[in-house]
């Protein structure tokens, strides 16, 4: 991990519909994770952010292994260099 990087990623996650609420709750317990969009059919848009690529990869792995998950697909990943002492916006 580089000291002054901030990573942002988005995923499309497909889960079994009966697990949707539990999956959303579990994902939103992860640091830097949010589920801004979900459907009754179990399709979720997940945003992840954190201080390094490893943080993002670890969270993707955790999500992929949750009960009821059928698939996870990385859609977007970007990182920005931060000025020393600056927090991400």
N, CA and C of each residue as an Amber inpcrd file, in Angstrom:
protein
   267
   0.8440000  -1.1880000   0.0000000   0.0000000   0.0000000   0.0000000
   0.8790000   1.2370000   0.0000000   0.5880000   2.1390000  -0.9210000
   1.2750000   3.4130000  -0.9080000   0.6230000   4.2880000   0.1480000
   1.4360000   5.0700000   0.8060000   0.9760000   5.8310000   1.9600000
  -0.0590000   6.8970000   1.6230000   0.0120000   7.4590000   0.4160000
  -0.8500000   8.5910000   0.0890000  -1.7660000   8.2950000  -1.0940000
  -2.4110000   7.1280000  -1.0580000  -3.3710000   6.7630000  -2.0910000
  -4.7430000   6.5470000  -1.4740000  -5.7690000   6.8080000  -2.2630000
  -7.1400000   6.5110000  -1.8640000  -7.8020000   5.8020000  -3.0310000
  -8.3650000   4.6290000  -2.7800000  -8.9550000   3.8040000  -3.8230000
 -10.4740000   3.8030000  -3.7220000 -11.1110000   3.8070000  -4.9040000
 -12.5660000   3.7480000  -5.0100000 -12.8970000   2.6770000  -6.0440000
 -13.8570000   1.8290000  -5.7240000 -14.2640000   0.7690000  -6.6430000
 -15.7710000   0.5790000  -6.5690000 -16.3230000   0.0150000  -7.6430000
 -17.7280000  -0.3740000  -7.6060000 -17.8690000  -1.7800000  -8.1650000
 -18.8470000  -2.4820000  -7.6270000 -19.1190000  -3.8630000  -7.9990000
 -20.5930000  -4.0200000  -8.3150000 -20.8950000  -4.9950000  -9.1500000
 -22.2510000  -5.4900000  -9.2540000 -22.2210000  -6.8470000  -8.5730000
 -23.0830000  -7.0060000  -7.5900000 -23.1640000  -8.2460000  -6.8120000
 -24.5440000  -8.8380000  -7.0380000 -24.5770000 -10.1250000  -7.3120000
 -25.8530000 -10.8150000  -7.4750000 -25.9730000 -11.8260000  -6.3390000
 -27.0580000 -11.7230000  -5.5940000 -27.2840000 -12.6560000  -4.4900000
 -28.6700000 -13.2880000  -4.6450000 -28.8690000 -14.3550000  -3.9150000
 -30.1960000 -14.9730000  -3.9020000 -31.1700000 -13.9710000  -3.2860000
 -32.3170000 -13.7620000  -3.8910000 -33.2520000 -12.7410000  -3.4080000
 -33.6000000 -12.8620000  -1.9270000 -33.7240000 -14.0840000  -1.4250000
 -34.0880000 -14.2520000  -0.0110000 -32.9580000 -13.8510000   0.9380000
 -31.7410000 -13.6780000   0.4200000 -30.6030000 -13.2540000   1.2330000
 -30.3320000 -11.7530000   1.0960000 -31.0830000 -11.0680000   0.2440000
 -30.7750000  -9.6690000  -0.0950000 -30.6070000  -8.7700000   1.1270000
 -31.5570000  -8.7590000   2.0190000 -31.4890000  -7.8560000   3.1800000
 -30.2850000  -8.1900000   4.0590000 -30.0330000  -9.4700000   4.3090000
 -28.8900000  -9.8730000   5.1390000 -27.5620000  -9.5160000   4.4650000
 -27.4970000  -9.6960000   3.1520000 -26.2680000  -9.3660000   2.4100000
 -26.0130000  -7.8630000   2.4700000 -27.0420000  -7.0730000   2.2290000
 -26.8760000  -5.6100000   2.2960000 -26.3870000  -5.1980000   3.6800000
 -27.0010000  -5.7270000   4.7270000 -26.5880000  -5.3890000   6.0890000
 -25.1330000  -5.7810000   6.3370000 -24.7380000  -6.9680000   5.8920000
 -23.3580000  -7.4330000   6.1020000 -22.3650000  -6.5820000   5.3230000
 -22.6830000  -6.2500000   4.0840000 -21.7770000  -5.4110000   3.2810000
 -21.6090000  -4.0470000   3.9250000 -22.6980000  -3.4590000   4.3770000
 -22.6210000  -2.1110000   4.9390000 -21.9280000  -2.0740000   6.3000000
 -21.6430000  -3.2320000   6.8850000 -20.8360000  -3.2920000   8.1060000
 -19.3400000  -3.1970000   7.7980000 -18.9610000  -3.4180000   6.5380000
 -17.5500000  -3.3370000   6.1520000 -17.1220000  -1.8790000   6.0550000
 -15.9540000  -1.5610000   6.5410000 -15.4350000  -0.1910000   6.5040000
 -15.3000000   0.2740000   5.0580000 -15.9240000   1.3990000   4.7430000
 -15.8220000   1.9770000   3.4110000 -16.7360000   1.3510000   2.3740000
 -17.7120000   0.5470000   2.8050000 -18.6170000  -0.1250000   1.8670000
 -20.0180000   0.4590000   1.9780000 -20.7000000   0.5170000   0.8280000
 -22.0570000   1.0390000   0.7800000 -22.8040000   0.3090000  -0.3350000
 -24.1050000   0.1500000  -0.1590000 -24.9670000  -0.4300000  -1.1910000
 -25.9920000   0.6420000  -1.5650000 -25.6660000   1.4890000  -2.5480000
 -26.5850000   2.5750000  -2.8910000 -27.7960000   2.1380000  -3.7140000
 -27.6950000   0.9620000  -4.3850000 -28.7860000   0.4970000  -5.2450000
 -28.9460000  -1.0060000  -5.0700000 -30.2020000  -1.4560000  -4.9540000
 -30.4820000  -2.8930000  -4.9160000 -31.8430000  -3.1500000  -5.5470000
 -32.0160000  -4.3770000  -6.0390000 -33.3050000  -4.7530000  -6.6190000
 -33.8810000  -5.9390000  -5.8590000 -35.1730000  -6.1250000  -5.9740000
 -35.8520000  -7.2570000  -5.3380000 -35.3150000  -8.5910000  -5.8450000
 -34.7430000  -8.6010000  -7.0540000 -34.2090000  -9.8220000  -7.6520000
 -32.8250000 -10.1930000  -7.1040000 -32.2590000  -9.3550000  -6.2350000
 -30.9750000  -9.6660000  -5.6180000 -29.7730000  -9.0680000  -6.3080000
 -29.9830000  -8.1060000  -7.1800000 -28.8580000  -7.4250000  -7.8220000
 -28.5370000  -6.1620000  -7.0340000 -27.2520000  -5.9940000  -6.7090000
 -26.8030000  -4.8730000  -5.8810000 -25.6770000  -4.1270000  -6.5740000
 -25.6480000  -2.8320000  -6.3820000 -24.4850000  -2.0310000  -6.7330000
 -23.7820000  -1.7340000  -5.4200000 -22.4990000  -2.0600000  -5.3610000
 -21.7210000  -1.8770000  -4.1360000 -20.5830000  -0.9140000  -4.4290000
 -20.4220000   0.0880000  -3.5820000 -19.2580000   0.9690000  -3.6970000
 -18.3240000   0.6870000  -2.5290000 -17.0410000   0.6730000  -2.8450000
 -15.9980000   0.4380000  -1.8510000 -14.9870000   1.5620000  -1.9370000
 -14.4790000   1.9940000  -0.8070000 -13.3760000   2.9470000  -0.8130000
 -12.4810000   2.6750000   0.3700000 -11.2060000   2.9970000   0.1730000
 -10.2610000   2.7540000   1.2460000  -8.8520000   3.1460000   0.8720000
  -7.9280000   2.9500000   1.8020000  -6.5690000   3.4730000   1.6650000
  -5.6370000   2.6700000   0.7710000  -6.1060000   1.6240000   0.1190000
  -5.1930000   0.8810000  -0.7410000  -5.9010000  -0.1920000  -1.5350000
  -5.2150000  -0.6910000  -2.5440000  -5.7670000  -1.7470000  -3.3770000
  -6.0560000  -2.9920000  -2.5540000  -5.1960000  -3.3080000  -1.5980000
  -5.3950000  -4.4910000  -0.7640000  -6.7030000  -4.4090000   0.0150000
  -7.0290000  -3.2310000   0.5010000  -8.3000000  -3.0090000   1.2140000
  -9.4760000  -3.3760000   0.3120000  -9.4320000  -2.9200000  -0.9350000
 -10.5040000  -3.1970000  -1.8900000 -10.5950000  -4.6920000  -2.1750000
  -9.4540000  -5.3200000  -2.4650000  -9.4260000  -6.7560000  -2.7860000
  -9.9350000  -7.5860000  -1.6110000  -9.5260000  -7.2620000  -0.4090000
  -9.9870000  -8.0020000   0.7720000 -11.5030000  -7.9030000   0.9250000
 -12.0520000  -6.7190000   0.6970000 -13.4950000  -6.5430000   0.8240000
 -14.2440000  -7.3070000  -0.2770000 -13.7120000  -7.3180000  -1.4900000
 -14.3350000  -8.0930000  -2.5670000 -14.3490000  -9.5740000  -2.1920000
 -13.2330000 -10.0620000  -1.6650000 -13.1520000 -11.4680000  -1.2570000
 -14.1530000 -11.7870000  -0.1480000 -14.2890000 -10.9000000   0.8180000
 -15.2430000 -11.1030000   1.9120000 -16.6700000 -11.1730000   1.3620000
 -17.0060000 -10.2470000   0.4730000 -18.3470000 -10.2160000  -0.1070000
 -18.6140000 -11.4940000  -0.9040000 -17.6460000 -11.9160000  -1.7000000
 -17.8190000 -13.1020000  -2.5480000 -18.1070000 -14.3590000  -1.7340000
 -17.6290000 -14.4060000  -0.4910000 -17.8050000 -15.5890000   0.3510000
 -19.0250000 -15.5210000   1.2750000 -19.7780000 -14.4280000   1.2110000
 -20.9720000 -14.3040000   2.0540000 -22.0420000 -15.2990000   1.6210000
 -22.8350000 -15.7640000   2.5880000 -23.9500000 -16.6620000   2.2840000
 -24.9070000 -15.9950000   1.3040000 -25.3120000 -16.7450000   0.2900000
 -26.2980000 -16.2620000  -0.6640000 -25.7340000 -15.5410000  -1.8750000
 -24.4310000 -15.2840000  -1.9090000 -23.8260000 -14.5810000  -3.0420000
 -23.7030000 -15.5310000  -4.2210000 -24.1630000 -15.0790000  -5.3830000
 -24.0530000 -15.8590000  -6.6140000 -22.8750000 -15.3890000  -7.4720000
 -22.6360000 -14.0690000  -7.5010000 -21.5060000 -13.5450000  -8.2710000
 -21.1420000 -12.1360000  -7.8080000 -19.8940000 -11.7830000  -8.0280000
 -19.4130000 -10.4110000  -7.8200000 -18.6230000 -10.0270000  -9.0520000
 -18.8640000  -8.8440000  -9.5750000 -18.1670000  -8.3740000 -10.7650000
 -17.6480000  -6.9650000 -10.5060000 -16.3340000  -6.7970000 -10.6150000
 -15.7280000  -5.4800000 -10.4740000 -16.0510000  -4.6700000 -11.7190000
 -16.6410000  -3.5050000 -11.5350000 -17.0410000  -2.6510000 -12.6510000
 -16.0850000  -1.4740000 -12.8090000 -15.5720000  -0.9630000 -11.6920000
 -14.7900000   0.2760000 -11.7380000 -13.7950000   0.2640000 -10.6010000
 -12.5830000   0.7230000 -10.8800000 -11.5660000   0.9020000  -9.8400000
 -10.6830000   2.0710000 -10.2310000 -10.5000000   2.9760000  -9.3030000
  -9.6600000   4.1450000  -9.5320000  -8.9440000   4.4760000  -8.2330000
  -7.7690000   5.0710000  -8.3580000  -7.1110000   5.5620000  -7.1580000
  -6.5840000   6.9540000  -7.4230000  -6.4490000   7.6990000  -6.3570000
  -5.9530000   9.0680000  -6.4250000  -4.7910000   9.2190000  -5.4600000
  -3.8440000  10.0060000  -5.8700000  -2.7390000  10.3760000  -4.9880000
  -3.2330000  11.4870000  -4.0780000  -3.0040000  11.3440000  -2.8050000
  -3.3960000  12.3680000  -1.8340000  -2.1750000  13.1760000  -1.4270000
  -2.4050000  14.4340000  -1.1630000  -1.3360000  15.2450000  -0.6180000
  -1.0980000  14.8030000   0.8240000   0.1500000  14.7430000   1.2530000
   0.4130000  14.3580000   2.6410000  -0.3910000  15.2100000   3.6170000
  -1.0300000  14.5530000   4.5700000  -1.8210000  15.2520000   5.5750000
  -3.2480000  15.5330000   5.1700000  -3.6190000  15.2360000   3.9170000
  -4.9710000  15.4890000   3.4370000  -5.8190000  14.2280000   3.5440000
  -7.0620000  14.4020000   3.8960000  -8.0300000  13.3180000   3.9510000
  -8.7390000  13.2330000   2.6070000  -9.2350000  12.0690000   2.2260000
 -10.0020000  11.9610000   0.9780000 -11.2900000  12.7580000   1.0640000
 -11.7380000  13.2610000  -0.0740000 -12.9650000  14.0720000  -0.1160000
 -14.1930000  13.2050000  -0.0770000
